[in-house]
Amino acid sequence: MTIGAARRNTFGVYIHWPFCMAKCPYCDFNSHVRHKPVDQATFVTGYEREIAHMAAMAPGREVTSIFFGGGTPSLMEPATLERILAAIDKHWHISNDVEISLEANPTSVEAGRFKAYRAAGVNRVSLGIQSLRDDQLKFLGRMHSAAEAKAAIELARGIFPRLSFDLIYARPEQTLAQWEKELREAIDLAADHLSLYQLTIEQGTPFYELHKRGRFEIPDQDLAADLYELTADITKAHNLAAYEISNYAAKGMECQHNLVYWRYQDYAGIGPGAHGRITTNEGKIATACERNPENWWQKANVDGHGMITQDLLTLDEQADELLVMNLRLREGFDPAKYEALSKKPFDPKKIATLKEFGFIESTPNGWIRATPSGFLLLDAVVADLAS
C-alpha cells in the first residue's frame, strides 16, 4: 500500500520493551537501565496477559502491523519475541502480509540474533543510528561508533526485506554543508526509509539542564528551517518522498504501522508506558500503561493488564486528535470526517487565510494538507484550524 492508495481496515499492535543499556541524554521516552539481566522468561508473562486482555476489549481484529519499540527491543531474546508474537496470533489474527518492525541499536546487533528475529517473522528493522560522525555520536551519548553503525546497516540489509534508520540533525554548530554531506552519505547506504528528526530539548532530560545552563546551543529558528528545507530537497532528489513531517521513503516503503497512528486508526499499546487507541462498543478508548517496568509486570500478572487509564474519548477529543495526527501526513485529512466528529464546520475565513499565507492547500480530492512551509509551523496551523 502506498500513500494515497485505498485504505484497508488496519489494526496495529505496539509492543514497548523499556530496557536500554544506557539512557541517552536527549531521550524522554520511557526507557530504563537495569544493572542486572532482566528475567525475560518471567517478564514476558506480563505481555501475554496484557495481550489477552486487550484482545478481549477489541475481539476479532486482524492485525496488519506490529511494532516492537522502546527502549531497545533488540535486547530481547528471540524466544521472548516469539512468545509475544504467538500471543498476538492466538488472541487476534495476524494478517498474511503483516508488517513486523523491530527497533535496534548498533550496539545490540548480532548476526545470529538478527537471523533469529527474521525467522520469527520480523520483516522490517529500524536502526537507531542518529549520526554518522563519531564526535556527534559521543555528544549524543550513543554507545556505538560510525563504523559500527555502517556495519549494522550492511548486516540488516542482508537479512531483512526492509530497512529504516534514524538520524538526528540541527545539532549544535552544525552547518548546512555538514548536514548535506552526512545526509547524502546516509542515502548512499541504501536505506529505503529514513526518519530524520531535528534535535529537540525535552524537559526532564540531561540535555535540558545542560542547555539551560548554556553548555551548548542548538540552531536558531531560521537555521533550523533552512536545515529542514535542505533535508526535503535532498531526499526528494533521491526519490525518498516526505510522506510525513519527519519521515522519508521510497515508493511503497512507508512504515505501515506509523501510518496507523497518523491516520488515527486503532492500535493496542502493550507494555510499560505504552499508549493505545481502541474502538469498542462504548466508543474510542484511550489507554495508557504503568511506566515502571516492575510495577507494570506485577499489575499485569494480578489484574491481567498494566493499564492505569482507560478513558472514553469525546467526539471533540477524537476530532482534535485526528487533526493533530492527520496533518503530520503529506496526504492531509478529510475535512468532512473532522466536521462529522466535531459537529462544527471549519471557518472558511481561517481556511482562506492559512491558504493565503501558504501554510495549507487543498488536494484534488478535496482534502486539506499542510504545505512544506506549514510543516515548519505545524502546531500553530493545527491550533488555528481547531479554534
C-alpha positions as CSV (number, residue, x, y, z in Angstrom):
1,M,0.0,0.0,0.0
2,T,1.3,3.5,-0.8
3,I,0.3,7.0,0.2
4,G,-2.9,7.9,-1.4
5,A,-3.9,4.3,-2.1
6,A,-7.2,2.9,-0.9
7,R,-7.0,2.3,2.9
8,R,-7.6,-1.2,4.3
9,N,-9.2,-1.8,7.7
10,T,-5.9,-1.6,9.6
11,F,-5.2,-2.5,13.2
12,G,-1.8,-2.2,14.8
13,V,-0.2,-3.7,17.9
14,Y,2.6,-1.7,19.6
15,I,4.9,-3.6,22.0
16,H,7.0,-1.5,24.3
17,W,10.3,-3.0,25.5
18,P,11.5,-0.5,28.1
19,F,15.1,-1.6,28.8
20,C,18.3,0.0,27.5
21,M,22.0,-0.5,28.0
22,A,22.3,3.3,28.8
23,K,20.0,6.3,28.8
24,C,20.7,8.8,26.0
25,P,20.9,12.4,27.3
26,Y,18.3,13.7,24.8
27,C,15.8,10.9,25.4
28,D,12.5,11.4,27.2
29,F,11.0,8.0,26.2
30,N,10.0,5.5,28.8
31,S,13.3,3.7,28.9
32,H,15.1,2.1,31.9
33,V,18.6,0.8,32.6
34,R,18.9,-2.3,34.8
35,H,22.3,-3.3,36.2
36,K,21.2,-7.0,36.4
37,P,19.9,-9.0,33.5
38,V,16.2,-8.9,33.0
39,D,14.5,-12.2,33.7
40,Q,12.8,-12.3,30.3
41,A,11.2,-15.7,30.6
42,T,9.3,-14.4,33.6
43,F,8.8,-10.8,32.4
44,V,7.1,-11.9,29.2
45,T,4.2,-13.4,31.1
46,G,3.0,-9.8,31.7
47,Y,2.9,-9.2,27.9
48,E,1.0,-12.4,27.3
49,R,-1.6,-11.4,29.9
50,E,-2.0,-7.9,28.7
51,I,-2.3,-9.0,25.1
52,A,-5.2,-11.4,26.1
53,H,-6.9,-8.6,28.0
54,M,-6.6,-6.1,25.1
55,A,-7.9,-8.7,22.7
56,A,-11.0,-9.1,24.9
57,M,-11.5,-5.3,24.6
58,A,-11.2,-5.5,20.8
59,P,-12.0,-9.0,19.7
60,G,-11.9,-10.4,16.2
61,R,-9.4,-7.8,14.8
62,E,-6.9,-8.7,12.0
63,V,-3.5,-7.4,12.9
64,T,-1.9,-5.6,10.0
65,S,1.2,-4.2,11.7
66,I,3.2,-5.0,14.8
67,F,5.9,-2.6,16.1
68,F,8.5,-3.5,18.8
69,G,9.7,-0.2,20.2
70,G,11.5,1.0,23.2
71,G,13.8,1.2,24.9
72,T,15.9,-1.2,23.0
73,P,13.8,-4.1,21.7
74,S,16.9,-5.7,20.1
75,L,17.9,-6.6,23.7
76,M,15.1,-9.0,23.7
77,E,15.9,-12.7,23.3
78,P,14.5,-14.1,20.1
79,A,12.5,-16.6,22.3
80,T,10.9,-13.6,24.1
81,L,9.8,-12.0,20.8
82,E,8.5,-15.4,19.5
83,R,6.3,-15.7,22.6
84,I,4.9,-12.3,22.2
85,L,4.1,-12.9,18.5
86,A,2.5,-16.2,19.4
87,A,0.3,-14.5,22.0
88,I,-0.8,-11.9,19.4
89,D,-1.7,-14.5,16.9
90,K,-3.5,-16.6,19.5
91,H,-5.8,-13.8,20.6
92,W,-6.2,-11.9,17.3
93,H,-5.3,-12.9,13.8
94,I,-2.1,-11.8,12.2
95,S,-2.6,-10.8,8.5
96,N,-0.6,-12.8,5.9
97,D,1.0,-9.6,4.7
98,V,1.6,-8.1,8.2
99,E,4.4,-5.6,8.7
100,I,6.5,-6.6,11.8
101,S,9.0,-3.9,12.7
102,L,11.8,-4.0,15.3
103,E,13.8,-1.1,16.6
104,A,17.5,-1.9,17.1
105,N,20.7,-0.2,18.2
106,P,24.0,-0.9,16.5
107,T,25.5,-1.9,19.9
108,S,23.0,-4.8,20.2
109,V,23.3,-6.0,16.6
110,E,24.4,-9.6,16.2
111,A,24.1,-11.7,13.0
112,G,22.7,-14.7,14.9
113,R,20.2,-12.7,16.8
114,F,19.0,-10.8,13.7
115,K,18.6,-14.1,11.7
116,A,16.5,-15.5,14.6
117,Y,14.3,-12.4,14.6
118,R,13.9,-12.7,10.9
119,A,13.0,-16.4,11.3
120,A,10.4,-15.4,13.9
121,G,8.7,-13.1,11.4
122,V,10.3,-9.7,11.7
123,N,10.4,-8.2,8.2
124,R,11.4,-4.6,8.9
125,V,14.1,-3.3,11.1
126,S,14.6,0.3,12.2
127,L,18.2,1.2,13.4
128,G,18.9,3.9,15.9
129,I,21.9,5.3,14.1
130,Q,21.4,9.0,15.0
131,S,24.7,10.2,13.3
132,L,27.4,9.0,11.0
133,R,30.0,11.2,12.8
134,D,32.0,9.8,15.8
135,D,32.2,13.2,17.5
136,Q,28.5,13.7,17.2
137,L,27.7,10.2,18.4
138,K,29.8,11.0,21.5
139,F,27.9,14.2,22.1
140,L,24.5,12.4,21.7
141,G,25.6,9.8,24.3
142,R,25.5,6.9,21.9
143,M,27.5,3.8,22.6
144,H,28.3,2.9,19.0
145,S,30.8,4.3,16.5
146,A,30.1,5.4,13.0
147,A,31.9,2.3,11.7
148,E,29.6,0.1,13.9
149,A,26.6,1.9,12.6
150,K,27.6,1.3,9.0
151,A,28.3,-2.4,9.7
152,A,24.9,-2.7,11.4
153,I,23.2,-1.2,8.3
154,E,25.0,-3.6,6.0
155,L,24.2,-6.6,8.2
156,A,20.5,-5.6,8.5
157,R,20.2,-5.0,4.7
158,G,21.3,-8.6,4.0
159,I,18.8,-10.2,6.5
160,F,15.6,-8.1,6.4
161,P,13.4,-7.2,3.4
162,R,13.0,-3.6,4.6
163,L,15.4,-1.3,6.5
164,S,15.0,2.1,8.0
165,F,17.3,4.1,10.2
166,D,17.1,7.3,12.3
167,L,19.3,10.4,12.1
168,I,19.2,13.5,14.4
169,Y,20.1,16.8,12.8
170,A,20.1,20.5,13.8
171,R,22.8,19.7,16.3
172,P,25.0,22.3,18.0
173,E,27.2,24.2,15.5
174,Q,26.0,22.0,12.6
175,T,26.2,23.8,9.2
176,L,24.2,23.3,6.1
177,A,27.2,21.9,4.3
178,Q,28.0,19.4,7.1
179,W,24.4,18.1,7.2
180,E,24.2,17.9,3.4
181,K,27.3,15.7,3.3
182,E,26.1,13.4,6.1
183,L,22.6,13.1,4.7
184,R,24.0,12.2,1.2
185,E,26.2,9.6,2.8
186,A,23.2,8.1,4.7
187,I,21.2,7.9,1.5
188,D,24.1,6.2,-0.3
189,L,23.9,3.4,2.4
190,A,20.7,2.3,0.6
191,A,18.0,2.5,3.2
192,D,14.5,2.6,1.7
193,H,13.2,4.6,4.6
194,L,14.8,7.4,6.7
195,S,13.5,9.0,9.9
196,L,15.1,12.4,10.1
197,Y,14.5,14.4,13.3
198,Q,15.6,17.8,14.5
199,L,17.2,17.7,17.9
200,T,14.7,18.9,20.5
201,I,15.4,19.7,24.1
202,E,12.9,17.9,26.2
203,Q,12.3,18.8,29.8
204,G,13.5,16.3,32.3
205,T,16.4,15.1,30.2
206,P,20.1,15.8,30.9
207,F,20.3,17.8,27.8
208,Y,17.6,20.1,29.2
209,E,19.7,21.0,32.2
210,L,22.9,21.4,30.1
211,H,21.1,23.6,27.6
212,K,19.5,25.6,30.4
213,R,23.0,26.3,31.8
214,G,24.3,27.4,28.4
215,R,26.6,24.5,28.0
216,F,25.5,24.2,24.3
217,E,23.2,25.9,21.8
218,I,21.1,24.4,19.1
219,P,20.5,26.2,15.7
220,D,18.1,29.1,15.8
221,Q,14.7,29.0,14.2
222,D,15.9,30.4,10.8
223,L,18.8,27.9,10.5
224,A,16.6,25.0,11.7
225,A,14.1,25.9,8.9
226,D,17.0,26.0,6.4
227,L,18.1,22.6,7.5
228,Y,14.6,21.2,7.2
229,E,14.2,22.6,3.7
230,L,17.6,21.2,2.7
231,T,16.6,17.8,4.0
232,A,13.4,17.9,1.9
233,D,15.3,18.9,-1.2
234,I,18.0,16.2,-0.9
235,T,15.6,13.4,-0.1
236,K,13.2,14.4,-2.9
237,A,16.1,14.4,-5.4
238,H,16.9,10.8,-4.3
239,N,13.2,9.7,-4.7
240,L,12.6,9.5,-1.0
241,A,9.2,11.2,-0.6
242,A,8.4,13.2,2.6
243,Y,5.2,11.3,3.4
244,E,5.2,12.6,7.0
245,I,6.8,15.6,8.6
246,S,10.0,13.7,9.6
247,N,9.8,10.5,7.6
248,Y,11.0,9.9,4.0
249,A,10.5,6.7,2.0
250,A,10.9,5.2,-1.4
251,K,7.6,4.5,-3.1
252,G,5.7,1.7,-1.3
253,M,8.2,1.6,1.6
254,E,6.3,3.9,4.0
255,C,6.1,2.5,7.6
256,Q,2.6,1.0,7.7
257,H,2.5,0.8,11.5
258,N,3.2,4.5,11.9
259,L,0.5,5.2,9.2
260,V,-1.9,3.6,11.6
261,Y,-1.1,6.3,14.2
262,W,-1.1,9.2,11.8
263,R,-4.3,8.1,10.1
264,Y,-5.9,7.9,13.5
265,Q,-6.8,4.2,13.2
266,D,-6.9,1.7,16.1
267,Y,-3.9,0.2,17.8
268,A,-3.3,-1.7,21.0
269,G,-0.4,-0.4,23.2
270,I,1.2,-3.3,25.1
271,G,4.0,-3.0,27.7
272,P,5.3,-0.5,30.3
273,G,4.3,3.1,29.4
274,A,2.6,2.1,26.1
275,H,-0.4,4.1,24.9
276,G,-3.2,2.8,22.7
277,R,-6.5,3.8,20.9
278,I,-9.1,1.1,20.7
279,T,-12.7,1.4,19.4
280,T,-15.2,-0.6,21.5
281,N,-19.0,-0.7,21.6
282,E,-18.8,2.2,24.0
283,G,-16.6,4.3,21.7
284,K,-13.0,5.1,21.2
285,I,-10.9,4.3,24.3
286,A,-7.5,5.9,25.1
287,T,-5.3,3.6,27.1
288,A,-2.1,4.1,29.0
289,C,0.0,1.6,30.9
290,E,2.1,1.9,34.1
291,R,5.5,3.3,33.2
292,N,7.7,1.5,35.8
293,P,8.5,-2.0,34.3
294,E,8.4,-4.0,37.5
295,N,5.2,-2.3,38.7
296,W,3.7,-2.9,35.3
297,W,4.6,-6.6,35.4
298,Q,3.1,-7.0,38.9
299,K,-0.1,-5.3,37.8
300,A,-0.3,-7.3,34.6
301,N,0.0,-10.5,36.4
302,V,-2.5,-9.6,39.1
303,D,-5.1,-7.7,37.1
304,G,-4.5,-9.2,33.7
305,H,-3.2,-5.8,32.3
306,G,-0.9,-3.0,33.3
307,M,-3.2,-0.1,32.3
308,I,-3.6,2.8,34.6
309,T,-6.0,4.8,32.4
310,Q,-8.9,3.8,30.1
311,D,-10.5,7.0,29.0
312,L,-13.6,7.2,26.8
313,L,-12.8,10.0,24.3
314,T,-15.5,12.5,23.5
315,L,-16.2,13.2,19.8
316,D,-14.5,16.6,20.2
317,E,-11.4,14.9,21.7
318,Q,-11.4,12.5,18.8
319,A,-11.7,15.3,16.3
320,D,-8.8,17.2,17.8
321,E,-6.6,14.0,17.9
322,L,-7.5,13.2,14.3
323,L,-6.5,16.7,13.2
324,V,-3.2,16.6,15.0
325,M,-2.2,13.2,13.6
326,N,-3.6,13.6,10.1
327,L,-1.8,16.9,9.4
328,R,1.5,15.3,10.0
329,L,1.0,13.4,6.8
330,R,1.6,14.8,3.4
331,E,-1.7,13.3,2.2
332,G,-3.5,15.5,4.8
333,F,-7.0,14.9,6.1
334,D,-10.6,14.7,5.0
335,P,-12.4,17.8,6.4
336,A,-15.8,16.1,6.2
337,K,-14.5,13.4,8.7
338,Y,-13.3,16.1,11.1
339,E,-16.5,18.0,10.8
340,A,-18.6,14.8,11.4
341,L,-16.7,14.2,14.7
342,S,-16.6,17.8,15.9
343,K,-20.1,18.6,14.8
344,K,-18.9,22.0,13.6
345,P,-17.7,23.2,10.2
346,F,-14.4,24.8,9.6
347,D,-14.3,28.6,9.5
348,P,-13.9,29.4,5.8
349,K,-12.1,32.7,6.6
350,K,-9.4,30.8,8.6
351,I,-9.0,28.3,5.8
352,A,-8.7,31.1,3.3
353,T,-6.1,33.0,5.5
354,L,-4.0,29.9,6.0
355,K,-4.0,29.2,2.3
356,E,-3.1,32.9,1.6
357,F,-0.1,32.6,3.8
358,G,0.9,29.3,2.1
359,F,0.5,27.1,5.2
360,I,-2.2,24.7,3.9
361,E,-3.6,23.7,0.5
362,S,-6.4,21.7,-0.9
363,T,-5.8,18.4,-2.8
364,P,-7.6,17.3,-5.9
365,N,-9.9,15.0,-3.8
366,G,-10.9,17.9,-1.5
367,W,-8.7,17.1,1.4
368,I,-6.6,19.7,3.3
369,R,-2.9,19.2,3.9
370,A,0.0,21.3,5.3
371,T,2.4,22.7,2.8
372,P,6.2,22.4,3.4
373,S,6.0,25.9,4.9
374,G,3.1,24.8,7.1
375,F,5.1,21.8,8.4
376,L,7.6,24.3,9.9
377,L,4.7,25.8,11.9
378,L,2.5,22.8,12.3
379,D,1.5,23.3,15.9
380,A,0.3,26.8,15.1
381,V,-1.6,25.6,12.0
382,V,-3.4,22.9,14.0
383,A,-4.3,25.3,16.7
384,D,-5.7,27.8,14.2
385,L,-7.8,25.2,12.4
386,A,-9.2,23.8,15.6
387,S,-10.1,27.1,17.3
